[in-house]
Amino acid sequence: MSKLHLISLGCNKNLVDSEIMLGRLQNYEITDDVAVADVIIINTCGFIDSAKQESIRSILEVHDARKKDSLLVVTGCLMQRYKDELMKELPEVDLFTGVGDYDKIDEIILKKQNLFSPRAYLQANEERVITGSNYHAYIKISEGCNQKCSFCAIPTFKGKLKSRSIENIVDEVKKLVKKGYFDFSFLSQDSSSFMRDHAKSDGLIELVDAVERIDGVRSARILYLYPSTTSNELIRRIIDSKVFQNYFDMPIQHISDKMLKIMRRGSGAKRIKELLTMMREAENSFLRTGVIVGHPGEGEEEFNELCEFLSEFKFDRISAFAYSREEDTLSYEMDQLPTKTIEKRLSKMEKITKKIVNDSFANELGKKFEVVIEGVSSEGEMFYGAKKLLWDKDIDGEILINESEFETLETGKIYDCEITQVIKDKVLGRVIG
């Protein structure tokens, strides 16, 4: 049997696409060793400069390590965005394809032909091979984006919003439930715009209703809400749900009205604060956000306003990114801030966000809640690793289980846990039932 090695870079939306490719290539034996693989696939990210560099570095490293006569296939966002340049500059790669042909990867390999469909692939009924979990799966609900953020090039190579039908999504979830999956994260570029391409302003509420009716879904959450397309009704529906967690992931990018206007975010600070307050006031709520530091037009006053807001408003997790100047974006032609200024601000922001996250972890001390056992912890075999059922997988932290009323704990099973110790971002707990 031929061996396959697949590397999935970037976000979890990319991971779903990689799992679709694995579903099409189940006649291959998966290997973690690139040196013995007959086929190597790299699913690239092309969102910001650091991700692009990582993708190119991975391609070159894999080429150096692979065996003679193996096939190196590069796909994903980077290839879609820069296909003409990269096909000339990367002789190391055997086959190129973009974001529209994940369901044709077996044909591409068989025919050994490059393929670039003009539109991003919208998942239909393909079987996926879920990786990294026996209980949790990401569900992509749409592709593309209708937003016009000044800093983002995604619409230029992913196209406009294209939503999957609710029936199609429900069918996929039901199939995964039958395989034992019970925890789901629904995601897209702009999840709160779901079904707006079908003239439905609150299609996400319909999706919540439909998922709640599926027997076997124990827990769910929605990722990537966008301020201008998130309604009060949607937030209330999530809060009222017995299946969807009070998990609110809304990248605000900034809080200065001046910067929100420059960044073309569509909502002002007042509306963003109103939404966040509704979310925070929900029982057992969890708030995650993302911000950009150093966008053109950001002065010290605007940066300090953002720092002050983040310090005062109690988020649970914050991702801070340095502004990346990207071709085909509105901000590309704006007057850019000096690199040293951006680096200095990011350093200050990272200290603020680290304290906020550590404070959130500290608030867990002494609490009791449901966790899912992930297996051996990142700290080694001395601990089990666990995820709070409320949290998203991998990105929100790990609970180290060092005590248990049970002799053995099963991966993918839910247990009651009490948090006994917190040291910065290290959270220790014991299973009590």
C-alpha positions as CSV (number, residue, x, y, z in Angstrom):
1,M,0.0,0.0,0.0
2,S,1.3,3.5,-0.9
3,K,2.1,5.8,2.0
4,L,0.8,9.3,2.4
5,H,2.1,12.2,4.6
6,L,-0.1,15.3,5.0
7,I,0.8,18.6,6.6
8,S,-2.0,21.0,7.4
9,L,-1.0,24.6,8.1
10,G,-2.9,27.6,9.3
11,C,-6.4,27.6,10.8
12,N,-8.9,24.9,11.6
13,K,-10.9,25.8,8.4
14,N,-7.8,24.5,6.6
15,L,-7.9,21.4,8.8
16,V,-11.4,20.6,7.6
17,D,-10.2,20.8,4.0
18,S,-7.2,18.5,4.9
19,E,-9.6,16.0,6.4
20,I,-11.7,16.0,3.2
21,M,-8.6,15.2,1.3
22,L,-7.8,12.3,3.7
23,G,-11.3,11.1,3.1
24,R,-10.6,10.9,-0.7
25,L,-7.3,9.1,-0.1
26,Q,-8.3,6.3,2.2
27,N,-6.5,3.8,0.0
28,Y,-3.2,5.2,1.2
29,E,-1.5,4.3,4.5
30,I,-0.9,7.4,6.6
31,T,2.6,7.9,7.8
32,D,4.2,10.5,10.1
33,D,7.6,10.0,8.5
34,V,8.0,12.2,5.4
35,A,11.1,10.2,4.3
36,V,9.1,7.0,3.6
37,A,6.0,8.7,2.1
38,D,5.1,8.1,-1.6
39,V,2.8,11.1,-1.7
40,I,3.2,14.2,0.4
41,I,0.5,16.9,0.6
42,I,1.1,20.3,2.1
43,N,-2.1,22.4,2.7
44,T,-0.7,25.9,2.9
45,C,-1.9,29.1,4.6
46,G,-1.6,32.5,2.8
47,F,-3.3,34.8,5.2
48,I,-0.5,36.9,6.6
49,D,3.3,37.2,6.0
50,S,4.4,34.9,8.9
51,A,2.0,32.2,7.7
52,K,3.3,32.5,4.1
53,Q,6.9,32.2,5.3
54,E,5.9,29.1,7.3
55,S,4.3,27.5,4.2
56,I,7.4,28.1,2.0
57,R,9.7,26.9,4.7
58,S,7.7,23.7,5.1
59,I,7.7,23.0,1.4
60,L,11.5,23.4,1.2
61,E,12.1,21.3,4.3
62,V,9.8,18.5,3.1
63,H,11.6,18.5,-0.3
64,D,15.0,18.1,1.4
65,A,13.7,15.2,3.5
66,R,11.6,13.2,1.0
67,K,12.7,10.1,-0.9
68,K,13.4,9.9,-4.6
69,D,10.4,9.4,-6.8
70,S,7.9,10.6,-4.2
71,L,5.2,13.1,-5.2
72,L,5.0,16.5,-3.5
73,V,1.6,18.2,-3.9
74,V,1.1,21.7,-2.6
75,T,-2.5,23.1,-2.2
76,G,-4.4,25.6,-0.1
77,C,-4.6,29.4,0.3
78,L,-1.0,30.3,-0.5
79,M,-1.2,28.4,-3.8
80,Q,-4.5,30.0,-4.8
81,R,-3.3,33.5,-4.0
82,Y,0.2,33.3,-5.6
83,K,-0.2,30.4,-8.1
84,D,1.6,32.1,-11.1
85,E,4.6,33.2,-9.1
86,L,5.0,30.0,-7.0
87,M,4.6,27.6,-9.9
88,K,7.6,29.4,-11.5
89,E,9.7,29.7,-8.3
90,L,9.1,26.3,-6.7
91,P,10.6,23.6,-9.0
92,E,10.7,21.4,-5.9
93,V,6.9,20.9,-6.1
94,D,5.5,18.3,-8.5
95,L,1.8,19.2,-8.4
96,F,0.0,22.4,-7.6
97,T,-3.7,23.0,-6.8
98,G,-5.7,25.7,-4.9
99,V,-8.7,26.0,-2.7
100,G,-11.4,24.7,-5.1
101,D,-10.4,21.1,-5.6
102,Y,-10.0,19.3,-2.3
103,D,-12.6,16.8,-3.4
104,K,-10.6,16.1,-6.6
105,I,-7.3,15.5,-4.9
106,D,-7.3,11.7,-5.8
107,E,-7.8,12.6,-9.5
108,I,-5.1,15.2,-9.4
109,I,-2.6,12.7,-8.0
110,L,-3.7,10.0,-10.4
111,K,-3.6,12.2,-13.5
112,K,-0.5,14.1,-12.2
113,Q,-2.1,17.4,-13.5
114,N,-2.2,20.8,-11.8
115,L,-5.8,22.1,-11.2
116,F,-7.1,25.5,-10.1
117,S,-10.8,25.9,-10.0
118,P,-11.9,29.5,-10.0
119,R,-14.0,29.3,-6.8
120,A,-13.3,28.0,-3.3
121,Y,-14.5,24.5,-2.6
122,L,-17.9,24.4,-0.8
123,Q,-18.1,21.1,1.1
124,A,-21.0,18.8,0.1
125,N,-21.3,15.2,1.2
126,E,-17.7,14.1,1.1
127,E,-16.6,11.7,3.8
128,R,-13.9,13.2,6.1
129,V,-11.2,11.5,8.1
130,I,-11.3,13.3,11.5
131,T,-7.8,13.8,12.9
132,G,-6.7,14.4,16.5
133,S,-9.8,13.4,18.3
134,N,-12.3,10.6,18.9
135,Y,-15.1,12.9,20.2
136,H,-14.7,16.4,18.6
137,A,-15.0,17.7,15.0
138,Y,-15.0,21.0,13.3
139,I,-17.9,21.7,11.0
140,K,-17.4,24.3,8.2
141,I,-20.7,26.1,7.5
142,S,-19.7,28.4,4.6
143,E,-16.8,29.5,2.4
144,G,-15.7,32.9,1.3
145,C,-16.5,36.3,2.8
146,N,-18.6,39.4,1.9
147,Q,-16.8,41.7,4.4
148,K,-14.5,44.4,3.2
149,C,-12.0,44.7,6.0
150,S,-9.1,46.9,5.0
151,F,-6.4,44.5,6.1
152,C,-7.8,41.2,4.7
153,A,-7.1,39.6,1.3
154,I,-9.3,36.5,1.9
155,P,-12.2,37.6,-0.4
156,T,-9.8,38.2,-3.3
157,F,-8.8,34.5,-3.4
158,K,-11.7,32.7,-1.6
159,G,-14.5,34.7,-3.2
160,K,-17.8,35.9,-1.9
161,L,-19.8,34.1,0.9
162,K,-21.2,30.7,-0.1
163,S,-23.2,29.0,2.6
164,R,-23.8,25.2,2.9
165,S,-27.4,24.2,3.2
166,I,-28.6,23.5,6.8
167,E,-29.7,20.0,5.6
168,N,-26.2,19.3,4.3
169,I,-24.6,20.4,7.6
170,V,-27.1,18.4,9.7
171,D,-26.5,15.3,7.5
172,E,-22.7,15.6,8.2
173,V,-23.2,16.0,12.0
174,K,-25.6,13.0,12.1
175,K,-23.0,10.8,10.3
176,L,-20.3,11.9,12.8
177,V,-22.6,11.3,15.8
178,K,-23.1,7.7,14.6
179,K,-19.3,7.4,14.7
180,G,-19.2,8.5,18.3
181,Y,-18.5,12.3,18.0
182,F,-20.5,14.4,20.4
183,D,-18.7,17.8,20.6
184,F,-18.7,20.2,17.6
185,S,-17.3,23.6,16.7
186,F,-19.0,25.4,13.8
187,L,-16.8,27.8,11.9
188,S,-16.2,29.8,8.7
189,Q,-14.6,33.1,7.8
190,D,-17.7,35.0,9.1
191,S,-20.1,32.6,10.8
192,S,-22.7,35.2,11.7
193,S,-23.2,35.9,8.0
194,F,-24.3,32.3,7.4
195,M,-27.2,32.1,4.8
196,R,-27.0,35.8,4.0
197,D,-26.2,34.8,0.5
198,H,-29.7,33.2,0.5
199,A,-31.4,36.4,1.8
200,K,-31.6,35.2,5.4
201,S,-30.3,37.6,8.0
202,D,-30.2,35.2,10.9
203,G,-29.6,31.8,9.3
204,L,-27.3,30.9,12.2
205,I,-30.4,30.8,14.5
206,E,-32.0,28.3,12.2
207,L,-28.8,26.2,12.3
208,V,-28.7,26.3,16.1
209,D,-32.4,25.1,16.1
210,A,-31.6,22.3,13.6
211,V,-28.4,21.1,15.5
212,E,-30.3,21.0,18.8
213,R,-32.7,18.5,17.3
214,I,-29.9,16.0,16.5
215,D,-29.8,13.2,19.1
216,G,-26.3,12.6,20.3
217,V,-24.9,16.2,20.1
218,R,-23.7,16.8,23.6
219,S,-21.9,20.1,23.2
220,A,-21.4,22.7,20.5
221,R,-20.0,26.2,20.0
222,I,-19.7,28.8,17.2
223,L,-16.4,30.3,16.1
224,Y,-15.7,33.6,14.3
225,L,-18.7,35.9,14.9
226,Y,-18.4,39.2,13.2
227,P,-19.7,42.4,15.0
228,S,-21.7,43.9,12.2
229,T,-23.6,40.7,11.4
230,T,-24.2,39.4,15.0
231,S,-27.7,40.2,16.2
232,N,-28.9,40.4,19.8
233,E,-31.4,37.7,18.9
234,L,-28.5,35.3,17.9
235,I,-26.7,35.9,21.2
236,R,-30.0,35.3,23.1
237,R,-30.6,32.1,21.2
238,I,-27.1,30.8,22.0
239,I,-27.6,31.7,25.7
240,D,-31.0,29.9,25.7
241,S,-29.6,26.7,24.0
242,K,-29.2,23.6,26.0
243,V,-26.6,22.3,23.5
244,F,-24.6,25.3,22.4
245,Q,-22.1,26.6,25.0
246,N,-22.1,30.2,26.0
247,Y,-18.8,30.4,24.1
248,F,-18.4,33.7,22.2
249,D,-15.6,34.1,19.8
250,M,-15.6,37.5,18.2
251,P,-12.4,39.1,16.8
252,I,-13.0,42.8,17.4
253,Q,-9.6,43.9,15.9
254,H,-9.8,47.3,17.6
255,I,-12.0,49.4,19.8
256,S,-11.2,52.9,18.7
257,D,-14.0,54.4,16.5
258,K,-11.4,56.0,14.3
259,M,-9.6,52.7,13.7
260,L,-12.8,50.7,13.3
261,K,-13.8,53.1,10.5
262,I,-10.3,52.9,8.8
263,M,-10.3,49.1,9.1
264,R,-13.8,49.0,7.5
265,R,-15.2,46.8,10.3
266,G,-18.8,48.0,9.9
267,S,-19.6,48.5,13.6
268,G,-18.5,51.2,16.0
269,A,-17.2,50.8,19.5
270,K,-20.6,51.4,21.1
271,R,-22.2,48.4,19.3
272,I,-19.2,46.2,19.9
273,K,-19.3,46.9,23.6
274,E,-23.1,46.3,23.7
275,L,-22.6,42.8,22.1
276,L,-19.7,41.9,24.4
277,T,-21.6,43.0,27.5
278,M,-24.6,40.7,26.5
279,M,-22.1,37.9,26.1
280,R,-20.3,38.5,29.3
281,E,-23.4,38.7,31.3
282,A,-24.5,35.2,30.2
283,E,-24.1,32.5,32.8
284,N,-20.8,30.6,32.6
285,S,-19.8,32.6,29.5
286,F,-16.4,32.4,27.8
287,L,-15.2,35.2,25.6
288,R,-12.4,35.0,23.1
289,T,-11.3,37.8,20.8
290,G,-8.5,38.9,18.5
291,V,-6.9,42.3,17.9
292,I,-4.5,43.8,15.3
293,V,-1.7,46.1,16.5
294,G,-0.1,48.7,14.2
295,H,-2.6,49.1,11.4
296,P,-2.1,52.2,9.3
297,G,-3.6,55.2,11.0
298,E,-3.2,53.9,14.5
299,G,-1.6,56.5,16.7
300,E,-0.5,56.3,20.3
301,E,-4.0,57.6,21.4
302,E,-5.8,54.8,19.5
303,F,-3.4,52.1,20.7
304,N,-3.7,53.2,24.3
305,E,-7.5,53.2,24.0
306,L,-7.3,49.6,22.9
307,C,-4.9,48.6,25.7
308,E,-7.2,50.3,28.3
309,F,-10.3,48.6,27.0
310,L,-8.7,45.1,27.0
311,S,-7.3,45.6,30.5
312,E,-10.7,46.6,31.8
313,F,-13.0,44.3,30.0
314,K,-12.8,40.7,31.2
315,F,-12.0,38.6,28.2
316,D,-10.9,35.0,28.7
317,R,-8.6,34.6,25.8
318,I,-7.1,37.2,23.4
319,S,-5.0,36.7,20.3
320,A,-2.9,39.8,19.4
321,F,-1.4,40.1,15.9
322,A,1.0,42.6,14.4
323,Y,-0.5,44.2,11.3
324,S,0.7,42.5,8.1
325,R,0.8,44.5,4.9
326,E,-0.9,42.4,2.3
327,E,-1.3,42.9,-1.4
328,D,-4.8,43.4,-2.8
329,T,-6.0,45.0,0.4
330,L,-7.2,48.6,1.0
331,S,-4.5,49.2,3.7
332,Y,-1.7,48.2,1.4
333,E,-1.5,51.7,-0.1
334,M,-2.0,53.5,3.2
335,D,0.9,55.2,5.0
336,Q,2.5,52.3,7.0
337,L,3.7,52.5,10.6
338,P,7.5,51.9,11.2
339,T,8.2,48.3,12.0
340,K,9.9,49.2,15.3
341,T,6.7,51.0,16.4
342,I,4.6,47.9,15.6
343,E,7.0,45.6,17.4
344,K,7.1,47.8,20.5
345,R,3.3,48.0,20.6
346,L,2.9,44.3,20.1
347,S,5.3,43.6,22.9
348,K,3.3,45.8,25.3
349,M,0.0,44.2,24.0
350,E,1.3,40.7,24.6
351,K,2.1,41.5,28.2
352,I,-1.5,42.8,28.7
353,T,-3.1,39.8,27.0
354,K,-0.9,37.3,29.0
355,K,-2.0,38.9,32.3
356,I,-5.7,38.7,31.1
357,V,-5.4,35.1,30.1
358,N,-3.6,34.1,33.4
359,D,-6.3,35.9,35.4
360,S,-8.9,33.9,33.5
361,F,-7.1,30.7,34.4
362,A,-6.7,31.8,38.0
363,N,-10.5,32.3,38.2
364,E,-10.9,28.5,37.7
365,L,-9.3,27.6,41.0
366,G,-11.7,25.6,43.2
367,K,-14.4,25.4,40.5
368,K,-16.0,22.1,39.5
369,F,-17.1,21.5,35.9
370,E,-17.2,18.9,33.1
371,V,-14.1,18.0,31.2
372,V,-13.2,15.7,28.4
373,I,-10.1,13.5,28.6
374,E,-7.8,14.2,25.6
375,G,-5.2,11.5,26.5
376,V,-1.6,12.0,27.6
377,S,-0.9,15.6,28.5
378,S,1.5,18.0,26.8
379,E,3.6,17.8,30.0
380,G,4.1,14.0,29.6
381,E,2.8,10.8,30.9
382,M,2.6,12.0,34.5
383,F,-0.7,13.7,33.7
384,Y,-3.8,13.2,31.7
385,G,-4.6,16.1,29.5
386,A,-8.2,17.4,29.6
387,K,-10.4,20.1,28.0
388,K,-13.1,21.9,29.8
389,L,-16.2,21.0,27.9
390,L,-17.0,24.7,27.4
391,W,-13.6,25.4,25.7
392,D,-12.8,24.9,22.1
393,K,-10.3,22.1,21.3
394,D,-6.6,22.9,21.5
395,I,-6.7,26.7,21.5
396,D,-8.1,27.5,24.9
397,G,-5.8,25.6,27.2
398,E,-5.2,22.3,28.9
399,I,-6.2,20.9,32.3
400,L,-3.6,18.6,33.8
401,I,-5.2,15.8,35.7
402,N,-3.0,14.5,38.4
403,E,-5.6,12.9,40.7
404,S,-8.6,10.8,40.0
405,E,-11.2,8.7,41.9
406,F,-10.9,6.2,39.0
407,E,-7.9,4.0,38.4
408,T,-8.0,4.7,34.6
409,L,-9.6,7.5,32.6
410,E,-10.9,7.0,29.0
411,T,-9.9,9.3,26.2
412,G,-13.0,11.0,24.8
413,K,-15.1,10.5,27.9
414,I,-16.7,13.3,30.0
415,Y,-15.8,13.5,33.7
416,D,-16.5,15.9,36.6
417,C,-13.4,17.8,37.6
418,E,-12.3,20.0,40.4
419,I,-9.5,22.5,39.8
420,T,-7.0,22.2,42.7
421,Q,-4.1,24.4,41.6
422,V,-3.3,27.1,39.0
423,I,0.2,28.4,38.3
424,K,0.0,31.1,35.5
425,D,-1.3,29.1,32.5
426,K,-0.8,25.7,34.2
427,V,-4.1,24.4,35.5
428,L,-4.2,21.2,37.6
429,G,-7.3,19.3,38.5
430,R,-8.6,16.0,39.9
431,V,-11.4,13.9,38.5
432,I,-14.2,13.5,41.1
433,G,-16.9,11.7,39.2
